[in-house]
Amino acid sequence: MKILHKDLKNGEIKLRVEVEDDLWHLYNIISPGDLVFSLTQRREEKQADKIRAERGEKKTMRLGIRVEKVEFHEFTDRLRILGVIEHGPQDIGEHHTFNITIGSELSVIKERWGRAQLKRLDEAVKSIERPLITFLTLEGDEAEIIVLREYGIKRLATITFSGSGKQYRSSKKDEFFGNILRALKEFYRGGELLITGPGFTKEEFISWAREREPGLFANAHVYASSHGGTVGVNEVMKRVGTDVLENSRMAREAREVERLFVEISRSSACAYGKDDVERYLRQGAVEKLLISSRLMRTREGEEYMKLAEEGGAEVVVISELGEPGKRLESIGGLGAILRFVPR
């Protein structure tokens, strides 16, 4: 994310989307009621349109819409912002949808920017400096390429040794390894490459591949896991302590949620569930508030974050798409580490 202009006095921040993860950050920043400006395509209004069903050509124009809904499409690399046109050369009062992709520029105007929202913007700006983490998992006759995103893990390709596969098929080991190598060359975008899975197939592959493409595997590391796929990735993330993994957003979220559950098991200075957390927030007893991104996007969630800010508590938003978020959702999507337990 790149911040092009910031005017908090008038509630406006202009941004440019630079990487896919920025779309996820915007999904958690833009709320219903915000005013968003962007360039978009809309059919040109003609006088004839009012008389007969004759449609004009689509033209590029800058519109401002009052947001009603925001949709994040993790598999299509785009963000949809739906709302009613309030500013522009035509169609005031009609509905329109912005399709935000990498390279899009937009201005977001809020009545009030919360501390957690501004912090998330800063994280989005800094996250582009962190290298990507790509996993290749091998288990039996199947390999998967998975990338670690800000919002969780995303499967990019599945390669099978025999039978049907989503994208690749082969019947001989050399062909199998060759298909894995071709898929990696297509999807790997630099950064750390972690090769994992049970058994010895991963060692056989890395030895085979380094003879053919040594440069591609300069940042490759091999780790054993009891499973392949996303289960193996989660296993490795919990166990392996590389700097890159430790600094990833998903790893940080996992640590925060794990700490909460440890405190719960000890009946310690913590709280979960909406009633208890809200009570402690109003008493100023919360040191750190954990809230799921799903709950955060609701008016109820905004109220919890506002109470946290007023009480000087740190707010940590946990993606509902990742394993830590699913754990937090299981207890209502809300948890708190307390400074003290009020009497």
C-alpha positions in Angstrom: 0.0 0.0 0.0 1.2 3.5 -0.7 -0.3 6.5 1.0 -0.5 9.3 -1.6 -2.2 12.0 0.5 -3.3 12.2 4.2 -5.6 14.9 5.5 -7.0 13.6 8.8 -8.5 17.1 9.6 -11.0 16.4 6.8 -10.9 12.7 7.2 -9.4 11.9 3.8 -6.6 9.5 2.9 -5.7 8.7 -0.7 -4.1 5.3 -1.4 -2.7 3.2 -4.1 -3.0 -0.6 -4.1 0.4 -2.1 -4.8 0.1 -5.8 -3.8 -2.7 -8.3 -3.4 -2.6 -8.1 0.4 -3.5 -4.5 0.3 -7.0 -5.5 -0.9 -7.4 -7.5 2.4 -6.3 -4.5 4.4 -8.7 -2.2 2.6 -11.5 -4.7 3.3 -10.9 -4.3 7.0 -10.5 -0.5 6.8 -13.4 0.6 4.6 -16.8 0.6 6.4 -20.4 1.2 5.4 -21.0 5.0 5.6 -17.6 5.9 4.3 -17.3 8.1 1.2 -14.9 6.6 -1.4 -13.7 8.2 -4.6 -12.1 6.4 -7.5 -11.8 6.3 -11.3 -14.3 3.8 -12.7 -16.1 2.8 -15.9 -19.7 3.8 -16.4 -21.9 4.2 -19.4 -22.1 7.7 -20.6 -25.5 9.3 -20.1 -27.2 10.5 -23.2 -30.4 12.4 -23.8 -31.7 9.6 -25.9 -31.5 7.3 -22.9 -34.4 9.1 -21.4 -36.6 8.5 -24.4 -35.6 5.0 -25.6 -33.5 2.1 -24.4 -30.3 3.2 -26.1 -27.2 2.7 -24.1 -24.1 4.9 -24.3 -20.5 3.8 -24.4 -18.6 3.2 -21.2 -16.4 6.1 -20.1 -13.8 6.5 -17.5 -14.9 9.0 -14.8 -14.2 9.8 -11.2 -17.1 9.1 -8.9 -17.7 9.3 -5.2 -19.9 6.7 -3.6 -21.4 6.3 -0.1 -20.4 2.8 0.9 -23.1 0.3 1.7 -21.1 -3.0 1.4 -17.5 -4.2 0.9 -16.7 -7.6 -0.6 -13.3 -9.3 -0.6 -12.6 -11.9 -3.3 -9.4 -13.7 -2.2 -9.3 -16.0 -5.3 -9.9 -13.2 -7.9 -7.5 -10.6 -6.5 -10.1 -7.9 -6.3 -12.1 -5.9 -3.9 -15.7 -4.8 -4.6 -17.0 -1.6 -3.0 -20.7 -1.1 -3.4 -22.7 2.0 -2.7 -24.7 5.0 -4.0 -23.2 7.7 -6.2 -23.0 11.1 -4.3 -20.4 12.8 -6.4 -19.7 12.7 -10.1 -20.7 14.0 -13.6 -23.9 11.9 -13.7 -26.2 9.3 -12.2 -26.3 10.9 -8.7 -28.4 8.7 -6.4 -27.9 5.5 -8.4 -25.9 2.4 -7.3 -22.4 1.7 -8.5 -19.7 -0.8 -7.7 -15.9 -0.1 -7.7 -13.8 -3.1 -8.6 -10.5 -2.4 -6.9 -7.4 -4.3 -8.1 -3.6 -3.9 -7.9 -2.7 -0.5 -9.3 -6.1 1.1 -8.3 -6.0 4.5 -6.6 -8.8 5.6 -4.3 -9.6 8.2 -1.6 -11.3 7.1 1.6 -13.1 9.7 3.6 -14.3 8.9 7.2 -16.0 10.9 9.8 -13.4 9.5 12.2 -10.3 7.4 11.6 -9.8 5.0 14.5 -6.4 4.3 16.0 -6.6 0.7 14.9 -7.5 1.6 11.3 -4.5 4.0 11.1 -2.2 1.4 12.6 -3.4 -1.1 10.0 -2.6 1.4 7.2 0.9 1.7 8.6 1.3 -2.1 8.7 0.1 -2.3 5.1 2.7 0.2 4.0 5.4 -1.7 5.8 4.3 -5.2 4.8 5.4 -4.6 1.2 9.0 -4.6 2.5 8.6 -8.1 3.9 9.5 -11.0 1.6 6.9 -13.5 0.5 6.8 -16.9 2.0 6.0 -19.8 -0.4 5.4 -23.4 0.7 5.8 -26.5 -1.4 4.3 -29.5 0.4 4.8 -33.0 -0.8 2.9 -36.0 0.5 2.5 -39.3 -1.3 1.5 -38.6 -4.9 0.4 -35.0 -4.4 2.2 -31.7 -4.2 0.8 -28.3 -3.4 2.1 -24.8 -3.8 0.8 -22.5 -1.0 1.7 -18.9 -0.3 1.4 -17.1 3.0 -0.7 -14.0 2.7 -1.5 -11.3 5.2 -5.0 -12.8 5.7 -4.0 -16.5 5.8 -2.7 -19.2 3.6 -3.7 -19.4 -0.1 -3.4 -22.5 -2.2 -2.0 -21.7 -5.7 -1.6 -25.1 -7.4 -2.0 -28.8 -6.9 0.2 -31.3 -8.8 -0.5 -35.0 -8.7 1.7 -38.0 -9.5 -1.1 -39.9 -11.2 -4.8 -39.5 -11.7 -6.6 -36.2 -12.1 -5.4 -32.9 -10.7 -6.5 -29.4 -10.7 -3.8 -28.2 -13.1 -1.2 -30.9 -13.7 -1.0 -34.7 -14.3 1.8 -37.1 -14.7 2.6 -40.9 -14.5 6.4 -41.0 -14.0 8.4 -39.5 -11.1 10.6 -37.4 -13.5 7.4 -36.0 -15.1 5.9 -35.4 -11.6 9.0 -33.5 -10.4 9.1 -31.7 -13.8 5.5 -30.5 -13.4 6.3 -29.3 -9.8 9.3 -27.4 -11.1 7.2 -25.8 -13.9 4.5 -24.8 -11.4 7.0 -23.3 -9.1 8.5 -21.2 -11.9 5.0 -20.0 -12.7 3.9 -19.1 -9.1 7.1 -18.5 -7.1 7.7 -14.7 -6.7 10.9 -14.7 -4.7 11.4 -14.6 -0.9 11.7 -17.7 1.2 10.7 -21.1 -0.2 9.9 -23.7 2.4 9.6 -27.3 1.2 7.8 -29.6 3.7 6.0 -32.9 4.1 6.3 -36.4 5.5 8.7 -39.1 4.1 11.6 -38.6 1.8 9.9 -37.2 -1.4 10.8 -33.6 -0.4 14.5 -34.5 -0.2 14.4 -36.4 -3.5 12.7 -33.4 -5.2 15.1 -30.7 -3.8 18.1 -32.8 -4.9 16.6 -33.4 -8.3 15.6 -29.7 -8.7 18.8 -28.1 -7.6 20.7 -29.9 -10.3 18.4 -28.3 -12.9 17.6 -24.9 -11.4 20.1 -24.0 -8.7 19.2 -20.3 -8.7 15.5 -21.0 -8.1 16.2 -22.8 -4.8 18.8 -20.4 -3.4 16.3 -19.5 -0.6 14.8 -22.9 -0.2 14.7 -24.7 3.2 13.5 -28.2 3.9 11.4 -29.1 7.0 9.8 -32.3 8.0 6.1 -32.3 8.8 3.6 -35.1 9.6 1.2 -33.9 6.9 1.2 -32.1 3.5 -1.1 -29.4 2.3 -2.4 -26.6 4.6 -2.3 -28.9 7.6 1.5 -29.3 7.1 1.9 -25.6 6.6 0.2 -24.8 9.9 2.3 -27.4 11.6 5.6 -25.9 10.2 4.5 -22.3 11.1 4.0 -23.3 14.7 7.3 -25.1 15.0 9.8 -23.3 12.8 11.2 -20.0 14.2 12.7 -18.3 11.1 12.8 -14.5 11.3 10.5 -14.3 8.2 7.9 -16.5 9.7 8.1 -14.9 13.1 7.5 -11.4 11.6 4.6 -12.5 9.4 1.2 -11.2 10.3 -0.3 -14.6 10.5 2.4 -15.9 12.9 1.8 -12.8 15.1 -1.9 -13.5 15.1 -1.3 -17.1 16.0 0.9 -16.1 19.0 -1.7 -13.6 20.3 -4.6 -16.1 20.0 -2.4 -18.9 21.6 -1.6 -16.6 24.5 -5.3 -15.9 25.0 -6.2 -19.6 25.1 -3.3 -20.3 27.5 -4.6 -17.5 29.9 -8.2 -19.0 29.6 -6.9 -22.5 30.5 -5.2 -20.9 33.6 -8.4 -19.0 34.6 -6.0 -16.0 34.5 -6.4 -12.3 33.8 -8.4 -12.6 30.6 -11.9 -12.5 29.3 -13.9 -13.8 26.3 -17.4 -13.4 25.1 -19.1 -10.1 24.4 -20.7 -9.4 27.8 -17.6 -10.0 29.8 -15.2 -8.2 27.4 -17.5 -5.2 27.1 -17.7 -4.9 30.9 -14.0 -5.0 31.3 -13.5 -2.5 28.4 -15.9 0.0 30.1 -13.9 -0.5 33.4 -10.6 0.3 31.6 -9.2 -3.1 32.6 -8.3 -4.4 29.1 -4.6 -4.3 28.1 -5.1 -6.0 24.7 -8.3 -6.6 22.7 -8.4 -9.4 20.2 -11.2 -9.1 17.7 -12.0 -11.1 14.6 -12.0 -9.3 11.3 -15.6 -10.4 10.7 -16.8 -8.8 14.0 -14.6 -5.8 13.5 -16.5 -4.9 10.3 -19.8 -4.6 12.2 -21.1 -1.5 14.1 -20.9 -3.6 17.3 -17.2 -4.3 16.5 -16.5 -0.6 15.9 -18.0 0.1 19.4 -15.7 -2.4 21.0 -12.6 -0.9 19.3 -13.7 2.6 20.3 -14.0 1.5 23.9 -10.6 -0.1 23.7 -9.0 3.1 22.3 -10.7 5.2 25.0 -9.3 2.9 27.7 -5.8 2.8 26.2 -6.0 -0.8 25.1 -4.1 -2.2 22.2 -6.4 -3.6 19.4 -5.3 -6.7 17.5 -7.5 -7.7 14.6 -7.4 -11.4 13.8 -8.2 -12.6 10.2 -11.3 -14.9 10.2 -9.8 -16.7 7.2 -6.8 -18.2 9.1 -6.6 -20.9 11.7 -6.0 -18.4 14.6 -9.2 -16.5 13.5 -11.2 -19.7 13.4 -10.1 -20.4 17.0 -11.1 -16.9 18.1 -14.4 -17.3 16.3 -15.1 -20.4 18.3 -15.4 -18.3 21.4 -17.4 -15.5 19.8 -14.7 -13.6 17.9 -13.7 -11.5 20.9 -11.2 -11.9 23.7 -9.2 -9.7 26.0 -5.9 -9.8 28.0 -6.5 -7.8 31.2 -4.3 -5.4 33.1 -6.1 -6.3 36.3 -9.2 -8.1 37.4 -11.7 -5.5 38.8 -13.4 -6.5 42.1 
